[in-house]
């Protein structure tokens, strides 16, 4: 081959390789991360959920392909009013619901009688029994959704879940404490909600716990009740540049219009406005830990 012809062939080959590499990079980028962040606020919609959780969950599983199609919620209440998972069960998902209140549990069984793939248990959840419960009902290790809503020891329960790895975790948080405040209620197995802000943990505390567990925060719903986390391996799919608590926190839009410790003064009265929690075995002093 003449020297000029050979050089031209090499140049054409080089240009072709560069173009192919650029096309591959573009395709990889577009597949890995959307051009704009997923608009969870626009997705909020209420069918059975207390707020916009039904719509947020639907959007999450548009982005993350469910595999086990298994969802867990505790406390499940009556399985109808305020349920975060009923829409999924109507779509053929299986799962587990746990409720401790006897009257609510009775209603739960009635409301779930048409869903044979869902197991319903009456009981209280705490760090010492949650994975044992999952083992007993043969819950899949790769469950798609876990909803933690017990209005008390939520942080401590999620902390000890190690052998099970939900793709998405929804957890109720305590919006009384704005970032960067760390606040977790001191653990006691008999903690319970008493219409004060003595429950759960702040967004900052949940964010840091999630990071340690390999999860990333993707949304704080408009009413400032729930946070949504995804396994970190899915995070880039949502196009979120800043998922820090400072960026995503919202003050409460519930409770009393004034008198709370949140920046806007809303929410439930501070824990110290009422005395310690009481139960059959004694009392529980209220305290928040910087965890």
C-alpha positions, 0 to 999 in steps of 0.5 A: 500500500502506498505510504499516503494511502496507508496513513489516510487509512490509519487516520480514518480508523482513528477517527472512527474509534474516537467517534465510537468511544464518544458514542459509547460514553454518551450512551453510558452516561444517559443510561446511568444518570438522567439529565434532570433529577427525578421530580418526586414532589410532582410524583406525590399522590395519595390513594391509601397513604397518609400523604403522597407516599403512594406516588413517591413509591410508584416513582421509585419503582419506575427507576429501580426495577423490583425483583422480589416484589415483596414489601414490608410495613410496620406498624401497618395499622388497619392495612387500609387507611394510611397504608403505604403498601396496599397499592403494591399488594393490589398490583400482585406484590407479596409481603408482610405487615406487622401491627401491635394494637389489638383493634387495629390488627383485627381490622387489618385481618379483615381488610387484607382477606383478599390478599393471600400472598401477604402475611399479617402478624400481631406484635411489637417490633424492637431491635431484638426481634425484627430479623427473627420475624423476617426469618420466621416468615421466610422474607426474601433477603432482597425485599424491594421495600421496607416501611418503618413506622412505629413512632418511637424506636424507628432508628434503632430498629433500622440500625440492627437490620443487617442480613436483609437488604431492601432496595428502598427504605421509607422511614418516619423522621422527626422534623422538629430537629433541623439539620445539622442537629443530631437527635435520636430518642434514647432507646427503651423497649417500651418507648411509645408516642405520647403526642409530643416530639419524643419519637424517632430521629432527626433527618441528620441522624437518619442520613448518617445512619443510612450512609453507614449502612450503604444507603442514600437519601433521595427525598423528604416528602412535602408534609415532612413525615417520611424520608426515602432512602435507596441502596447506594448502588441505585443512587446515580439513577435519580440525578440528584446532585445534592442529597444532604439533609440541608438541601432536602429537609422540610419543616413540619406542616402538621401538629400545632401551628406554634409551640414546636421546636422546629424552625417554623414553630410547627409540629408537636409540643417538645417532649419536656412539656409532658412528664416521663412515659409510664408503663406497667413496670415503671416510667421512662425518662425522655432523652435525646442522644446525639447519634 
